[in-house]
Amino acid sequence: MHSHIDIRLQRKREFLLLWGQPGLFASIIAILSILIVFCFYPIIRLLITCMTDQAGRFDLSSILYVIQKTNIGSALANSIKLGVVVAILSTVIGFLFAFAINRTTMRGKRFFHVVAMLPILSPPFVISLAMILLFGRSGIVTKQLLGIKNHNVYGFTSLVIVQTLAMFPLAYLNIKGVMESMDSSVENAARSLGAGRLKVFLSITLPLSIPAVLSAFLIVFAKSLSDFGNPQVLAGDYAVLSVSAYTQITGLYNIRTGSFMAVSILVPGMLAFFIQKYWIAKKSFVTITGKPVGQVDYIEEKPIVYSLFALCILLTFVIAMFYGTVIWVSLVKTWGVDMKPSLANYQFVFRSGSGKKSLFDTLLLSLIATPITAILGMAIAFLLVRKRFFGRKIMEMASMIPFAIPGIALGIGYVVSFNQRPLLLTGSAAIIVITLVFRTLSVGVEAGSNSLRQVDTSIEEASTILGANNFITFTHISLPIMKSALFSGLLNAFVRSMTSVSAVIFLVSVKWNLLTVSIMSAIESNKLGLASAYCVLLMGIVLVAIVLLDFFMNKAFTRRRRH
C-alpha cells in the first residue's frame, strides 16, 4: 500500500517539477507525441490491417488465406534456418577476429579493423552483386576461370556466404568492445599459476565473453531474419518471409496478406532484439572498478598468432575480391559482352535523368535526415538519462521500436498508416525522411545515453545553479560531453540513410527515388555494370562524408574549447 502511495507522490513531484519548467515540459510532450505517431502508430496500424477488411470490420480471412494458400510456413522455416546458420558463422568469425586483434601480437590490427568495417559502410546487397559477378552464369570464377556454364548461384548456400560476410562485423564489434573492457589481471593470474593458453582461454576468456557472444548471435539472427536486399537479389527459389511479403504487395497488390507476413517477421525479430537488449546485455561477467587493471598478456606463440593471422588474411582477401570485382565491373563497357575499360556506366549515371535524380534525391534526403536524427537522438538521451518524468519508459521504448523491427515491416506499417488524411504523406519526400530518421534514431539515443552515464551530473548541476536554463545547459554542457556520441549518431544516420532499402522500398515514388532502389532495379534488369557503378558511387559518397564529418566535428569542438 505504502509503495503505491510513494509512487503516486513521486509522479506528482515529477509533474510539478516539469510544470515549473515550461520549456522542458513542452519538449517532452512534443517528443513523446512525435514518437507515438511515428513509432507506435505504424505498428498498431499494421496489426489492425491484418485483422480488418476494407470497411474496417473485424475479419481474419486474409490471415487464413496466408496460412492456407501461400508459402508462409516454408518461408518462415527458411528464414529461421538462414538466420541461425548465419548467426553461428558470423559469431564464430567475429569472435576469432576480435580475439586476434585484442589478445595477440598479430601485425596489421588497424588494417584488419578497417577491413571489417567495409560491409557496414556499404549497401547491404553489394556482396550479393559481387557473388553474381564472380560465381553466376557469366561469372569470372565459374565461367571464365573454371569453364562452368550456367552455374546456378542463387539459393541457400550463396545467401549464407553473403549474409555472413555482410554481418560478421556486427558480431566482431560487439565482442571486441567486451574484450577491451575485460580486466586482464584475472588471465594474468591464471598464467602466473602455470595455466596454459588453452586452459586460460577455456576457463576465463571464453566464459567472460559469453554474454557478448550470445548478444552478437541474437543481433545477427535478427538482422538476417529481417534482411531484404540480399534475399531479393540472391534467394532464387529459396523463399524467405521478407521477399514473400514484398511480393504479396508489389506483385499481387494484396496489402493485407503482405501486412500479415510482415507481422510474422516482426514477432521473432523483436523477440530476439529485446532478449538481447534487456536480458543478455545486462548479464555481464566483467566488473570494471576504479582500481588499476592488469596489462594484457598478449599471445606471442607463433602457431596461435599465425593461425589467426591466416584467418584474417583469408577474410580480407575474400572481402577485397568481392568489392574489387564490383569496382572492376563498373569500369568495363558491357559486362559479359564487351570487357574493354570504359566509363560508360558512370557517364550513364551522370547524363541520364533517372541516374542523376536518384543520386541527387538520395544525397539530399540523407543530408536532411542526418542532423535531425543525431540531434533528436541526443535530446532523447539527455532526457532519459538526466531527467525523471512520467512517460519516460514510453519514450525509451518508442525510440527503440523502429530499429528493433524488420525494415520491411516498418515500411509496410508506414504505407498503411500515412496514405490518407489527415496524415497523407505517401509519395512525398517527408515520409522518406521520417522513415530514415526513426529507423536509425535508437543508435544515437544509445550512444548519447552511454556517454552521459560516464559523466558526473555535478557539471550540469553547476550550470543550473549559475542560472542557466535547460536549453543552455544542454547545448553548452551536455552536447559537448556527447561529442563522440554525436559523431557516432551523425555517421550512423548518414550511412544508414544512404544504404537503406527495405524500409523505404515501398515509399519511393516518381517524384523521389533512392540509389539503393535504382541498384535493385538495375540488378533485376541484368544491368550489372550499371548496378556496380551505382554501388561504387554510393560507397564513395559515404567514405567522403565520413572524412568530412570527422574533420568538421573536430574543428567545431576544438573552436568551442578555445572559447
N, C-alpha and C positions, 0 to 999 in steps of 0.2 A: 504493500500500500504506500509506504513511505517513498519507495523508489519511483513509483508513478508520479507522485506529487513533486518529487525532486526534478524529474524530467520535465514536467509541465512548467515548473518555476524557471528551470534553466532555459527552456524555449522562450518563455515570456521575457526573460532578461535579454536574450539574444535579439528578440524582436525589438525591444525598446532601445537597445544599443544601435541597431540598424536604423531605426526610425529617427534617431538623433543625428544620423549621418546621411542626409538625403541623396548625396551623390553616390555613395556606396550602395545604398538601398536600391536606387534606380538602376545601377549597373547590374546588380544581382538579379533583379526582376527581368531586365532586358535579356541578359544572357540565358537565364532559365527558360524564358519564352522562346527564344531562338532555338535552343537545344531541343525543347519539347516538339516544336514544329518540324524541325529538320532531322531529328534523330529518332524520337519515339513514334511520331505520327506515321512516317512511311512504313514502318514495320507493322503497326496496327492495321493500316490500310491494306497491306499485303495479306495479312491473315484474314481480314474481312472479305477481300476479293475471292479468296479460295472458297469461302463458305456462303456466299450470296450470289444470286443471279443478277441480271442486268437491272431489274427493278428494285434491287436492294433486299429481296426476300431471302430468308434462310434457305440454302439449297446446297446439298452435298454431292450433286450429280457430277460436277467436274472432278471431285476427288475420286469418286467411284470410277469415272471414265479413265482417269490416270492409272489407277490401280489395275483395272481390268483390261484396258486397251493399249497401254503404252509399255515401254521397256523400263519403267521406273525401278522395278525390283533389281534387274540386272545392272542398270546404270548405277544404282546406289551401291550394290555389292562391288562393282568395278571401281567406283570412286574410293570406297573404303580400302579395298585391296591396294590400289595405287598409292593412296595416302600412307598406309602402313609401311609398304616396301620403301617408298621414297624417304619417309621419316627415319627408318632404321639406317639406310645407307647414308643419308645426309648427316645424321647424328654421329655415326661412326667416323666418317671422313672429317667432319667439323671438330670432333674431339681430338683426333690424331693431329690435325692441323694446329689446333690450339696448344696441344701438349708439346709439339715440336717447337713452336715459337716461344712458349713460356717456360719450358723446363729443360731445354737442351742448348748446347753451344753451337747449334747449326748456323751456318752463314746464310746471309740473304734474307733475314727475317722481315725487314721492312718491305723488301721487294715482294715476298710471298703474301704479305698482308695486303698490299695494293692489288695484287692479282686476285685475291679472294673478294675484293670489293667490286670488281668489274661486273659480275652478274647482277649486283644490286643497283648499279648505276645505269643499266641498260633496259630497254623494253623487255617484258617477260618472255617474248617469243623469238628473240634474236637467235637463241641457241637452237630453237626448233627450225628456223630458216636455215641455219648452218648445217643441221642434221640432214635436211633435204638436199642441200647443195653437195654435201660430202658423200652421202650414202643413198640418195634417191636413184631413180631410173637413169638419170643422166649424171649421176654423182661422180665427183672427182676420184674418190676411192673405189667405188663399186664398178663403174663403167670404164673410166679412163685408166685406172691402175690395175684393177683385177679382171677387167673384161666381163663383168657380170651384167647382163642385160635385164631390164625390167625388174630390178630388185625392189621389193615392197618394203619401204622404210617406215610405213605407218603402223601404229599399234602399240601394245602394252610395253614392249621392251624399249622402244625408242622413247616413249613417254617417261619411263623410269630414268633413263640416262639423262634426258634433257632436264627434267624437273630436279634431279639430284644435283646436277651442275648449277642450276639456277638457284637452288635453295640451301645448299650446304653452307653458304656464308652466314645465313641466319643462325644456324646451329653453332658455327665457329665463333661468331661474335658473342653469343650468349654464354658459351663455355669459357671463352677467353677472359671475359670480364670476371667470372668467378675464380678462375685460376690466378689471375693477377691479385685478387683480394685475399687469397689464402695466406695464413701465417705459416711460412715455410719452416719455422723453427721446429714444428712437430715432425716434419720429414727429416730435418737435420738430426734431431734427437734419435730417431729410429736408425739413421745411418751410423751415428756415433756408437750405437749399441750393437753394431755388427750386422744389421739387416741389409740384404742385398737390394739392388734396384727393383727387381720384380716384386719382392716382398713389400717394399715401401709403396710401390705403385698399387698393389692389390689390397693392402691393408689400410693405407692412409689416403693417397692421392685420389684413387677412384671412388672410395666411399664419400669423401668430401665433395666430389664433383657430381654425385648422383642427383641432387636437386636440379643442377644446371642441365644435366643430361636429359632428365625427364622433361624439364621445361622446354629444352630445344626440340625434343621429339614431338611434343604437343604443338609447338609453334609451327614446325614444318608440316605436320599432319594436317593442321587446319588450313595452312596456305595451299598445300597440294589439293586438298578436298575442294577448295574454292577456286582453284586456278582455272581460268577460261582460255587465255591466249594460247598456251601450249597445246591443250587438247583440241581446240578448234583447228589448229594448223596440222597437228600430227596424230590425232587419235585414230583416224580412219574408221574401221568397223568396231573399234573398242569404245562402246558407249559410256559416257560419264554424265553425271547429273547436270553440270553447268552447261555443257553443249546441248543436252536434251532440252533444258529449259529455254535456251536461246532459240532452238529450232521450233519449239512449240509456238513462240511468239512471232518470230520473223518469217518462218516457213509456213506455219499453219494458221497464223493470226489468231491464236487462242490464248488470250492473256490470262484466263482463269486457270487453265491447266499449267501454263508456264509459271504462274504465281505459286501453285502448289508444289511444283518441282523445286522452285527457289526456296520455299519453306523447308523442303526436305533436305536441302543443302545447309540451310541456316541452322537447323537444330544441332547436328553433330559438330558443325564448325564452331558455334557459340559455346557448346558444352566443352569442347577441347580448350577454347580460349579462356573460359572462366575457371576451369580446373587449373590451368597453368597460372592464371593471374592471382587467384585467391587462395589456392591450396599449396601447390608445389613451390611457387615463388617465395612463399613465406617459410618453407621448411629448409632453411639454410643451416648447414652443419658448420659454417665458418663464423667465428666470432672475431670482430675487429675491435681491439681496445686501443687506449691511448699509449700502451706500452710499446717499446721498440720491437719490431718483428725481425725474425732471423733472415739473414741474407740467403737468397735462393742458391741451393747447391746444384748448379746446372750439370746435367748429364753430359759427360765427356766420352763415355765408352763408344768407340768407333762403330761397332755393329748396330747399336741403337741409333746413333746420330745419322749414320749413312743410310740406314733403312728408312728413317723418317724423311731425310733429305730426298731420297729417291721417290718417295710418295709425293712430296711437294713438287718435285721437278716434273713427274708424270702428270699431275693435275694441272700444273702450269702449262705444260705442252698441249694438253687437250684443250684448255680454255683458249690459249693463243691460237691453236689451229682453227677452232670454231670461229673466233672473232676475226682472225686473219682472213679466213675464207669469205666472210661477209664483205670485208673491205675490198678484197681482190675482185669478187664478182661484181661489186658496184662499179669497178673500173674497167669492165670489158663491155664490148658493144652489145652483143646479144648472147646471153648465157645459153650454152649448148649448141649454138649455131655459128656465131662469129665471135671468137675469143680474143680478138685484137684489142689492145689497150685503147680505151676511149672514155671521154667524159660525157657521153650521150645521155646516160641516166641522170646525171646531175643537171645537165642542160635542160632535160625534160622537166625536172622538178622546178627549176627557176623560171622556165619560159612558159610552161603550161599554167593555165588559170587555176586548175584544181590543185596542182602541186604547190604553187605559191600561197594559195589560200589556206590549205591545211597547215603549212609551215607557219604562216602569219597567225592564224587562229590559235594554234597550239601555244605559240610563244606568248601571245597577248593574254589569253585566258590563264595561262600558268603564272605570268607575271602579276596578274590581278589577284589570283587565288593565294599566292605565296605569302605576301605580307599579312593578308587577312588571317590566314591560318596560323602563322607564327605569333602574331600579336594577341589574337584571341586565345591561343593556347597558353601564352604566358599569363594573360589576365585570369584565366580559369585556374591555372596552377597557383597563382598568388591567392586567389580567394579560397581555394581548397586547403592550402597549407597554413595560411596566416589568419584566416577569418573563421568564425563559428557562426553559422546561421541555419535557420530552418530551410530544408531543401538541399542541403549540402550533398547528401548521398544521391539525390536525384541528379544533381549536376555532374557528379563524378561518374555515375552510371551512364548518363546520356552522352557524355563526351567520349566514352569508350565503345558504345554500341556500333557506330558505323565502321570502326576498324575491326571489330570482332566478327561482324557478319560477312559472308562472302560478297564480293563485289557485284556479282550477277544478281543476287537477292536485293542489294541496295539499289541497283539500277532499276530493277522492275518495281521496287517499292516507290521510287521517285516518279516513275511513269504513271502508276495508278493513283498517286497522291496529288500530283500537280498538273493534271490535264483538264481541269475545269475550274471555273470561277468559284470563289474569289482568289484561288491560288493557281491561276493558269500560267504556268511557267514553261511547259514543254515547248521545245523548238527554239528557245531563247538562249542567249549567252549566259543569262543569270543562273539557269538551272545547272549548267555545266560547271560554272564557277562554284556554286553552292555544293555540288557533289564533290568536287575536288577539295574544297575546304574541309568538309566534315569527314571525308574519307581518311584524312591524314591528321586530323585535329588531335587525337589521343596521343600521338607520338610527341608532339610539342608539349602537351599537358604533362606527360610522364617525365620528360626531360626537365621541364621547369620545376616540377614538384621535387624531383631528386636534388636539384641544385639548391633550392630554398631550404630543404631539410638539413643541409650540411652547414647552414649559416645561423649563428645565434640571432634570435629575434631582437636582442637589445639594440642592434644597429638601427633597425626600423623604428623601435620604440623611442630612441633618442630623437629621431627626426620628428616624430609626432609630438614629443614633449616640447620641442623648439617651435611648434606652431604650424608645421607642415601638414597639409591635408592628405587624404588617402591618395589622390592623383599624383601629387608632388612626390610623396614617399615611394610610390610605385615606379614612377618614371626616372627618378634621380637616385634611388637607393636599390630597390628590388630588381629592376630591369638590368642595371649594370652587373649586379651579382649573378644574374642568369645569362651572362654574355654567351658562354659556351652552349647553354641550352637554347638560347635564341638562335645562334648559328645553326645548331642541330635541327631546330624546328624549321628555319628557312630552307636549309639544304634538303631535308626530307620532304618538305612541302613541294619544293620546285621539282625535285627528281620524280616524285610520285605523280605530280600533276602532268609532267611531260610524258611519263611512261604508262599512265593509267589506260586501261582498255575495258575491263569487264564492267566497271561501274558506270561508264559513260557511253558504251556502245549503243544503248537504246536512246540516248539523249541527243546525239548529234543530229544535225538537220541539213537542209540545203544551205541555210544561212551560215551555219557554224559546223566546221568539220575539224577533226584532230588527226595528227600524224599517225598515231597508233592504228586508228581505223583505216587510214589510207594504206598503211603497211599490210593490214589484214586483207584488204580488197586486192592489193597487188599480188599477194601470195595466192589467194583464191583464183585470180586470173592467170596464174602461172607467169607473171612478170617478175621473176625472181631478181633480176638485175636492178629493176626499179625499186623493189622492196628493200634490197640491200642498200641502195643509195639513201633511201629514206632513213633506214636504221643508222647508217654512219652519220648522217646529218644530225639526227636526234641525239646520238651519243656525244657528238662533237659539241653541240649546244650545251648539254648537261655538264661536260667537263669544263668548258669555258666559264659557265655560270658558277661552278664550284670555286674556281680560281678567283674570279672577280668578287664573289661574295666573301670569300676569306679575306681578300685584300681590303675591301671597304669596311667590313666589320672590325678588323684590327685597327684600321685608320680612325674610324669613328670613336671607338672606345679609348684609343690612345690619346686623341684630342680631348676627350672628356676628362681623362685622368689628369692631364696637364692643367686644365682649367679648375 
